[in-house]
Amino acid sequence: MVGASAASVIGRLADRASPTRMVGFMIAAAILSYVCFWLAGSWLVGLVVGVVLLDLGVQGAQVSNQARVYALIPEARSRLNTVYMVSVFIGGAIGSSIGAYSWVRWGWNGTCIAGGAMTLAAFVVWAMHRMARK
């Protein structure tokens, strides 16, 4: 709910500033969510804060990435969005499989570490892309 509510604000910020920069901020929010889950996930407040950060990070990154994708070839928006969304769903399926395996194998801590590691990997890819562009 937080992510959906913040989507328009994040979209305006991405338009004003830089969608690429917003993606980095949103990935950082998602990383913080997994830290919160791992450190305070056994308390309701920790879960609520983690879920809010994760929802904000994922939704914000999605809105910002779509702004980046739409800017590539404006006349091909629907085709670009199809490729983007298929990629998102494939990544989500892979992440869900890893999360389920981590839960069965290592429980809550393993799941938090797996999710945090995948999100950290996304941040590393984002940072490397930023450095390559400069």
C-alpha positions as a printed Julia matrix, in Angstrom:
134×3 Matrix{Float64}:
  0.0     0.0     0.0
  2.86    2.38    0.8
  4.58    1.65   -2.5
  1.42    2.17   -4.52
  0.68    5.4    -2.66
  4.22    6.67   -3.17
  4.4     5.68   -6.85
  3.21    9.04   -8.15
  5.6    10.94   -5.87
  8.49    8.71   -6.91
  7.52    9.13  -10.57
  7.6    12.92  -10.24
 10.96   12.75   -8.44
 12.33   10.49  -11.17
 11.13   12.96  -13.81
 12.66   15.93  -11.98
 15.91   14.36  -10.85
 17.17   11.2   -12.46
 15.35    7.87  -12.79
 18.7     6.11  -12.5
 19.46    7.83   -9.2
 15.98    6.99   -7.89
 16.55    3.31   -8.72
 19.65    3.39   -6.5
 17.75    4.99   -3.61
 14.93    2.48   -3.94
 17.3    -0.5    -4.03
 18.93    0.9    -0.88
 15.48    1.02    0.79
 14.94   -2.63   -0.14
 18.34   -3.57    1.3
 17.42   -1.79    4.54
 14.18   -3.78    4.64
 16.11   -7.07    4.71
 18.41   -5.73    7.42
 15.29   -4.8     9.39
 13.77   -8.25    8.8
 16.94   -9.96    9.95
 17.56   -7.83   13.04
 13.99   -7.13   14.18
 11.83   -9.6    12.25
 10.75  -11.42   15.38
  8.84   -8.32   16.51
  5.72   -6.98   14.85
  7.17   -3.48   14.57
 10.26   -4.88   12.83
  8.1    -6.75   10.34
  5.92   -3.7     9.64
  8.92   -1.41    9.09
 10.59   -4.05    6.89
  7.46   -4.56    4.78
  6.99   -0.81    4.33
 10.62   -0.37    3.24
 10.47   -3.39    0.93
  7.21   -2.26   -0.68
  8.5     1.28   -1.12
 11.81    0.06   -2.54
 10.33   -2.43   -5.0
  7.51   -0.17   -6.21
  9.81    2.85   -6.43
 12.44    0.95   -8.39
  9.76   -0.37  -10.73
  8.34    3.09  -11.46
 11.82    4.54  -11.96
 12.95    1.67  -14.18
  9.84    1.99  -16.31
 10.59    5.69  -16.78
 14.07    4.7   -17.96
 12.71    2.02  -20.3
 10.05    4.32  -21.8
 12.71    6.93  -22.57
 14.68    4.49  -24.74
 12.33    4.39  -27.74
  9.14    6.36  -26.96
  7.25    4.97  -29.97
  7.88    1.37  -28.79
  6.59    1.75  -25.23
  4.27   -1.26  -25.23
  6.92   -3.6   -26.66
  9.57   -2.32  -24.26
  7.18   -2.68  -21.34
  6.43   -6.26  -22.39
 10.12   -7.16  -22.39
 10.62   -5.35  -19.07
  7.65   -7.03  -17.35
  8.55  -10.5   -18.64
 12.04   -9.95  -17.22
 10.56   -8.82  -13.9
  8.36  -11.92  -13.67
 11.25  -14.25  -14.54
 13.38  -12.57  -11.88
 10.5   -12.82   -9.39
 10.1   -16.53  -10.08
 13.81  -17.14   -9.59
 13.78  -15.06   -6.39
 10.75  -16.94   -5.07
 12.46  -20.26   -5.71
 15.61  -19.13   -3.93
 13.54  -17.75   -1.04
 11.56  -20.99   -0.65
 14.74  -23.07   -0.75
 16.37  -20.77    1.8
 13.35  -21.05    4.11
 13.35  -24.85    4.0
 17.11  -25.11    4.39
 17.97  -22.27    6.81
 14.71  -20.77    8.1
 14.12  -17.06    8.7
 17.77  -16.01    8.86
 18.6   -17.8     5.62
 15.63  -16.25    3.88
 16.61  -12.76    5.05
 20.19  -13.32    3.93
 19.11  -14.68    0.54
 16.74  -11.75   -0.11
 19.29   -9.25    1.12
 22.03  -10.81   -1.01
 19.91  -10.68   -4.16
 19.01   -7.06   -3.45
 22.64   -6.24   -2.75
 23.56   -7.86   -6.09
 21.03   -5.57   -7.78
 22.69   -2.59   -6.1
 26.13   -3.73   -7.28
 24.86   -4.06  -10.87
 23.26   -0.6   -10.59
 26.5     0.92   -9.22
 28.65   -0.74  -11.89
 26.33    0.58  -14.59
 26.57    4.09  -13.12
 30.38    3.92  -13.04
 30.52    2.64  -16.62
 28.41    5.56  -17.82
 30.75    8.13  -16.22
